[in-house]
Amino acid sequence: MNSTLVISDNSIQNIIYDIRGDKVMLDYDLATIYGVETRTLNQAVKRNIERFPADFMFRLTVTEWEEVMRNILINNMPSQIVTASLDRRNKSTPPYAFTEHGAVMLASVLRSPSAIQMSVIVVFVLEYFVLL
């Protein structure tokens, strides 16, 4: 992964979704932000599943996943992070969705320098949108 990827608050805003009444970010987007592959992120979650209760993380249903993909295509989001991460995602397997607490927990289990750094920005942006 490119460790010099520059991600703005605006591009993070484009990848926050309102699903099941929660503001969440999807596994493939967080993997890009944290500088790891999606499979690496998901392996870290599986190895530490006890740290991710239902209010931290859940898997989208097929219907929810189809709706997210449809909205991305309809809105034609210009963000490079959205386009790149969606292109790499296996369309047949719904992603995990992480709440603010789940995104912070991910940074702690991934332990990569970029994950720790970026978790601060992710939390700030998620908190801001929860307050709206």
trRosetta pair geometry for C-beta under 8 A, 3 or more apart (Angstrom, degrees):
i j d omega theta_ij theta_ji phi_ij phi_ji
1 5 7.5 -50 162 -18 94 129
1 32 7.6 -174 -146 -132 128 49
1 35 4.9 161 106 -165 138 62
1 36 6.4 -112 -7 -85 153 14
1 37 6.8 -158 -50 -56 114 64
2 5 4.8 106 97 -50 102 92
2 35 7.8 -115 77 -128 42 89
3 35 5.5 49 -110 -142 68 137
3 114 6.0 -145 -145 -54 84 139
5 32 7.3 -123 151 171 168 82
5 35 7.0 -178 30 -90 121 88
5 81 8.0 99 177 -95 126 101
7 11 5.4 -115 -160 73 75 128
7 12 6.3 81 157 -52 110 92
7 33 5.8 -3 -34 -122 177 82
7 81 6.2 55 -119 -69 104 146
7 118 7.0 40 55 -129 136 118
7 121 7.3 139 97 111 107 155
8 11 5.0 98 55 6 78 95
8 12 7.2 -138 99 -1 45 86
9 12 5.6 -57 -153 37 36 113
9 13 6.5 45 148 -27 67 101
9 121 6.7 -133 -90 -168 76 105
9 124 7.6 -64 -118 100 113 114
9 125 5.6 177 -151 -88 85 117
10 13 5.5 -47 -152 27 34 116
10 14 7.0 36 150 -21 61 101
10 79 7.8 -168 123 -95 82 112
11 14 5.6 -48 -156 28 40 116
11 15 7.1 18 153 -5 65 107
11 79 4.5 134 -136 -142 85 121
11 80 7.3 -33 -128 44 136 72
11 81 4.9 96 169 17 125 128
11 82 7.5 -149 -165 -23 86 89
12 15 6.2 -72 -155 44 37 98
12 16 6.9 45 150 -35 69 101
12 25 7.9 -37 -164 -102 83 134
12 33 7.2 65 -102 -104 98 137
12 121 6.5 -171 -47 140 162 105
12 122 6.5 -151 -150 -105 138 61
12 125 4.6 97 114 75 131 177
13 16 6.0 -50 -153 15 36 114
13 125 6.2 -128 -69 -166 69 123
13 129 7.2 153 -129 -67 81 128
14 77 5.1 128 -172 -162 124 132
14 79 4.3 167 79 -21 160 147
14 81 7.5 134 74 65 118 105
14 82 5.5 -85 127 -46 120 132
15 25 5.9 52 127 -135 96 92
15 26 7.1 -105 179 27 99 90
15 29 4.3 166 176 -150 143 154
15 79 7.1 -118 -41 96 95 158
15 81 6.5 -74 -38 109 139 116
15 82 5.7 -167 -77 -86 98 91
15 85 7.7 39 -118 52 141 147
16 23 5.5 4 178 -173 112 98
16 24 7.2 147 -157 70 64 29
16 25 6.0 -47 -102 -76 61 81
16 125 6.9 -152 -51 136 138 108
16 126 6.5 174 -117 -102 130 70
16 129 5.5 116 134 48 160 173
17 23 7.4 153 77 -152 35 50
17 24 5.6 -33 66 66 85 82
17 25 7.4 134 17 -97 83 33
17 26 6.9 38 11 -36 130 98
17 68 6.1 -15 -123 -117 157 109
17 97 7.2 -88 68 -132 118 121
18 21 7.3 5 -179 -120 88 16
18 22 7.3 167 -150 78 53 31
18 23 6.0 -28 -95 -93 67 60
18 24 7.8 132 -108 19 20 79
19 22 6.3 -30 71 61 64 81
19 24 5.3 -51 40 32 107 127
19 60 6.8 -59 -171 -106 154 101
19 64 5.9 73 -148 -163 121 127
19 68 7.5 -18 -79 -71 127 114
19 97 5.6 -95 68 -137 143 166
20 58 7.3 -5 26 63 158 148
20 64 7.8 -19 -38 -112 92 145
20 97 8.0 144 22 84 115 154
22 97 7.5 125 87 136 120 126
22 99 5.3 -66 178 -99 133 105
23 99 7.3 89 76 -138 60 71
23 100 7.2 36 84 -42 100 94
23 126 5.8 160 114 -154 121 81
23 129 5.0 151 -141 108 157 114
23 130 5.3 -129 23 -77 137 76
24 97 3.9 33 155 176 150 105
24 98 5.9 140 -160 64 90 34
24 99 5.6 -55 -100 -81 83 50
24 102 7.9 11 -136 51 92 132
25 29 5.3 -115 -179 84 96 123
25 30 5.3 110 121 -57 119 99
25 33 8.0 -18 168 7 148 145
25 97 7.3 148 71 -156 27 64
25 98 5.5 -30 63 62 79 93
25 103 5.9 57 41 -85 124 125
25 122 6.9 -68 -7 -155 160 116
25 126 7.2 -87 -25 -84 111 119
26 29 5.0 84 63 12 80 105
26 30 7.0 -158 92 -5 37 91
26 60 7.7 -18 -116 -25 107 130
26 68 7.3 104 -63 -177 144 158
26 95 4.4 55 -169 109 107 147
26 96 7.1 137 -157 78 60 48
26 97 5.8 -38 -97 -101 63 65
26 98 7.6 152 -107 14 13 82
27 30 5.9 -61 -145 41 30 107
27 31 6.1 35 156 -25 66 105
27 38 5.7 87 131 -150 101 96
27 41 5.7 165 -170 106 94 133
27 42 6.1 42 -172 -69 146 93
27 45 7.9 -70 -119 -20 122 150
27 95 4.6 -156 29 -171 100 104
27 96 4.3 71 -48 50 120 89
27 97 7.7 -89 -28 -67 77 27
27 98 7.0 106 -76 -20 62 108
28 31 5.5 -46 -145 31 32 116
28 32 6.7 35 154 -18 61 101
28 38 4.7 -17 -104 -95 71 131
28 85 4.5 143 137 176 102 105
28 86 7.3 123 107 -79 144 38
28 88 6.6 171 -159 82 126 98
28 89 4.7 -64 -67 -84 167 108
28 95 5.8 -91 -7 -112 95 142
29 32 5.8 -53 -155 34 34 111
29 33 6.4 31 150 -16 66 107
29 81 6.7 74 -142 149 86 107
29 82 7.3 -2 -105 -102 113 58
29 85 5.2 115 -87 124 56 168
30 33 5.5 -54 -144 41 36 112
30 34 5.8 20 161 -7 70 114
30 41 6.4 134 98 -149 101 156
30 98 6.1 20 -43 33 155 141
30 103 6.2 -146 -116 -124 131 88
30 106 6.0 13 162 121 140 170
30 122 7.4 52 -120 -121 90 153
31 34 6.1 -65 -138 49 24 99
31 36 5.3 -93 -155 81 79 76
31 37 6.1 -10 -179 151 131 17
31 38 4.3 -126 -10 -84 169 56
31 40 7.1 125 -139 59 113 89
31 41 4.3 -116 -90 -17 97 141
31 85 7.4 144 63 -134 94 116
32 35 7.8 33 176 -68 27 31
32 81 5.7 150 123 -157 145 94
32 84 6.8 122 -121 95 145 111
32 85 4.7 -91 -31 -81 142 119
33 81 7.4 45 -67 -157 79 140
33 118 5.0 168 158 164 94 149
33 122 6.5 98 145 -71 155 120
34 41 6.9 112 64 -94 136 117
34 106 6.7 -110 -64 134 159 116
34 107 6.8 -152 -117 -96 123 70
34 110 5.7 28 167 113 140 173
34 112 6.3 113 167 58 90 124
34 114 5.9 136 -170 108 43 95
34 115 3.9 33 -154 -99 105 83
34 118 5.7 -147 -92 62 55 137
34 119 7.7 39 -99 -57 101 81
35 112 5.8 -141 76 128 110 148
35 114 3.8 57 4 75 140 150
35 115 6.7 -118 40 -48 94 72
35 118 7.6 156 -11 -7 95 141
36 40 4.4 -114 170 85 113 130
36 41 5.4 137 95 -54 122 85
36 44 8.0 21 135 -9 164 136
36 110 6.0 -135 -19 -149 151 127
36 112 6.2 177 -54 -11 109 153
36 115 7.1 7 -15 -64 116 116
37 40 4.5 96 59 2 82 104
37 41 7.1 -148 94 -5 44 84
38 41 5.6 -54 -151 35 35 113
38 42 6.2 29 154 -14 68 107
38 88 7.0 164 -8 121 128 114
38 89 7.1 111 -61 -103 169 72
38 95 8.0 -80 -157 -124 130 108
39 42 5.7 -55 -143 42 33 109
39 43 6.2 38 154 -23 66 104
40 43 5.7 -51 -146 34 30 112
40 44 6.5 32 153 -20 62 104
40 110 7.8 77 133 -129 102 99
41 44 5.8 -57 -154 34 30 112
41 45 6.6 31 149 -19 64 104
41 106 6.7 9 -155 -155 101 119
41 110 6.8 -19 -112 -90 72 120
42 45 5.4 -48 -148 34 37 115
42 46 6.4 38 153 -19 67 103
42 96 6.9 152 -107 0 93 129
43 46 5.7 -53 -147 37 33 110
43 47 6.3 30 155 -17 66 107
44 47 5.8 -55 -146 38 30 110
44 48 6.3 -9 162 16 64 113
44 106 7.3 93 102 -148 129 71
44 109 4.8 140 165 129 111 111
44 110 5.5 27 -168 -84 174 65
45 48 6.4 -83 -145 58 25 85
45 49 6.5 63 154 -87 66 64
45 52 5.9 11 -156 -19 94 159
45 57 7.0 -154 -149 166 131 173
45 96 6.8 -158 169 20 177 176
45 106 7.3 -24 -77 -107 94 87
45 109 7.2 118 -80 93 44 154
46 49 5.8 2 -147 -55 33 104
47 109 7.5 160 77 -175 99 124
48 51 4.6 -13 155 21 102 121
48 52 7.0 93 111 -13 83 100
48 105 7.9 -169 124 161 130 107
48 109 4.6 -133 28 -123 162 141
49 52 5.8 -74 -155 44 44 104
51 56 7.5 -88 136 100 61 169
51 105 5.3 170 148 -171 110 129
51 108 7.8 -131 179 82 152 118
51 109 6.4 164 72 -59 155 128
52 56 4.7 -132 -149 91 59 126
52 57 4.3 -14 -176 28 115 128
52 102 6.0 60 -134 -126 94 97
52 105 6.3 171 -83 108 78 150
53 56 5.4 92 54 9 61 105
53 57 7.8 127 73 34 28 77
54 57 7.5 -101 -135 66 23 49
54 58 5.9 39 -153 -75 70 104
55 99 6.4 -36 161 20 59 154
55 101 6.9 28 121 52 87 138
56 98 6.8 -13 159 -147 66 75
56 99 5.8 -118 -140 42 30 102
56 101 4.8 -90 -110 99 85 102
56 102 3.6 131 172 -75 75 87
56 105 5.9 11 -165 15 138 146
57 96 5.5 5 -172 178 108 116
57 97 6.8 161 -151 81 57 49
57 98 5.1 -15 -99 -102 87 69
57 99 7.1 -127 -62 10 44 78
57 102 4.3 132 -57 -128 85 143
58 96 7.0 165 89 -154 24 72
58 97 5.7 -14 63 55 73 96
59 94 5.7 103 170 100 90 110
59 95 7.4 -164 -144 114 68 27
59 96 5.4 -51 -94 -98 64 64
59 97 7.4 143 -120 9 15 78
60 64 4.1 -133 -167 91 99 121
60 65 4.6 126 115 -59 131 84
60 68 7.0 -46 -145 -7 163 136
60 94 4.0 -135 77 177 90 121
60 95 5.9 33 15 60 118 62
60 96 7.6 -170 -6 -110 78 16
60 97 5.7 90 -54 -28 90 111
61 64 4.6 97 49 6 77 101
61 65 6.9 -142 91 -5 40 88
61 94 6.4 -172 119 -89 8 171
62 65 5.7 -57 -148 38 30 113
62 66 6.3 33 153 -21 65 105
62 94 5.9 -124 -84 -49 44 122
63 66 5.8 -53 -147 35 30 111
63 67 6.5 31 152 -19 63 106
64 67 5.6 -57 -152 36 32 114
64 68 6.5 34 151 -20 66 103
64 94 6.9 69 71 -145 94 135
65 68 5.7 -50 -148 33 33 112
65 69 6.5 30 154 -15 64 105
65 94 3.9 -130 -53 -114 140 92
65 95 6.8 136 -113 16 109 73
66 69 5.8 -55 -148 39 31 110
66 70 6.1 34 153 -22 65 108
67 70 5.6 -53 -144 36 30 113
67 71 6.3 30 156 -19 64 106
68 71 5.9 -57 -148 37 28 109
68 72 6.4 30 154 -20 64 105
69 72 5.7 -53 -149 34 32 112
69 73 6.4 26 155 -14 65 107
69 86 7.4 136 -121 -153 80 120
69 91 7.0 60 -100 -139 154 98
70 73 5.9 -61 -150 40 29 107
70 74 6.0 27 155 -18 67 111
71 74 5.7 -53 -137 40 30 110
71 75 5.8 17 166 -7 66 113
72 75 6.3 -63 -139 47 21 100
72 77 5.9 -58 -151 8 71 114
72 82 6.4 -168 -145 172 114 119
72 86 6.0 166 152 -97 160 157
73 76 6.8 16 -178 -71 33 62
77 82 4.6 -9 98 83 132 162
77 83 7.3 -158 87 -49 88 81
79 82 4.2 81 79 5 106 106
79 83 6.8 177 92 -7 58 85
80 83 5.8 -59 -146 42 35 109
80 84 5.8 29 161 -16 71 112
81 84 6.1 -57 -139 41 25 106
81 85 6.0 14 166 -11 63 115
82 85 6.4 -66 -143 42 21 101
82 86 6.1 17 163 -16 62 114
83 86 6.1 -62 -144 38 23 107
83 87 6.4 26 158 -23 61 109
84 87 5.9 -57 -152 31 28 113
84 88 6.8 15 157 -10 62 109
85 88 6.0 -62 -151 40 34 106
85 89 6.5 45 151 -38 66 105
86 89 5.5 -48 -148 17 36 119
89 95 6.6 -49 -147 -62 129 119
90 93 4.7 28 98 28 118 104
98 102 3.4 -142 -158 106 87 124
98 103 4.9 125 128 -59 124 69
98 106 6.4 -10 -141 -31 162 130
99 102 4.8 98 45 9 64 104
99 103 7.1 -120 99 -7 33 88
99 126 7.7 123 174 -175 53 141
100 103 5.8 -54 -150 32 29 112
100 104 6.7 26 153 -15 63 105
100 122 7.8 167 -135 135 66 88
100 123 5.9 87 -164 -130 97 68
100 126 4.1 169 -95 124 97 140
100 127 6.4 87 -127 -62 148 68
100 130 6.8 -47 -36 -39 138 141
101 104 5.8 -54 -151 37 34 110
101 105 6.3 35 151 -19 66 107
102 105 5.5 -53 -145 37 33 112
102 106 6.4 44 152 -28 64 99
103 106 5.6 -45 -153 25 32 117
103 107 7.2 36 150 -20 60 98
103 119 6.5 162 141 -136 87 82
103 122 4.9 -133 158 136 140 135
103 123 6.7 -176 94 -71 119 69
103 126 6.5 163 30 -29 150 157
104 107 5.8 -50 -160 27 37 113
104 108 7.0 30 147 -15 65 104
104 119 5.6 100 -118 -173 56 121
104 122 7.8 -170 -66 90 62 114
104 123 5.8 49 -73 -80 104 119
105 108 5.7 -58 -155 36 39 110
105 109 6.4 24 154 -10 72 106
106 109 6.1 -65 -145 43 31 99
106 110 5.8 25 161 -18 70 113
106 115 6.9 -123 126 -163 84 120
106 119 7.5 180 75 -100 85 113
107 110 6.0 -57 -137 39 25 107
107 115 4.4 171 -132 152 69 93
107 116 5.4 121 179 -91 112 43
107 118 7.4 -166 -102 71 118 77
107 119 3.5 -24 -62 -65 157 143
107 122 8.0 179 -49 43 124 134
108 111 7.2 22 177 -66 31 68
110 115 4.1 170 87 -94 130 173
111 115 6.9 33 41 60 12 135
111 116 7.6 18 -147 -46 31 107
112 115 4.3 94 58 0 87 107
112 116 7.2 -160 87 -6 47 83
113 116 6.0 -57 -152 36 32 109
113 117 6.3 29 154 -16 66 111
114 117 5.5 -56 -144 42 35 113
114 118 5.7 24 163 -12 71 113
115 118 6.2 -59 -135 45 23 102
115 119 6.2 37 160 -37 61 104
116 119 5.9 -47 -149 17 25 116
116 120 8.0 31 154 -21 53 94
117 120 6.7 -58 -179 18 35 108
117 121 7.8 17 140 -3 65 105
118 121 5.5 -55 -159 38 53 110
118 122 6.0 53 146 -22 79 105
119 122 5.5 -53 -142 39 36 113
119 123 6.1 36 159 -20 68 105
120 123 6.1 -55 -148 36 25 109
120 124 6.4 27 153 -20 61 109
121 124 5.7 -56 -149 36 31 113
121 125 6.3 23 158 -13 67 108
122 125 6.1 -61 -148 40 27 105
122 126 6.1 23 158 -15 66 112
123 126 5.8 -58 -141 42 28 109
123 127 6.0 30 160 -21 65 109
124 127 6.0 -58 -148 36 24 110
124 128 6.5 27 153 -22 61 107
125 128 5.6 -52 -150 32 32 115
125 129 6.6 21 157 -11 65 107
126 129 6.0 -62 -148 41 31 104
126 130 6.3 35 154 -25 67 106
127 130 5.7 -53 -146 32 31 113
127 131 6.6 29 156 -19 63 106
128 131 6.1 -63 -159 34 29 110
128 132 7.1 37 147 -32 63 100
129 132 5.5 -37 -151 14 44 118
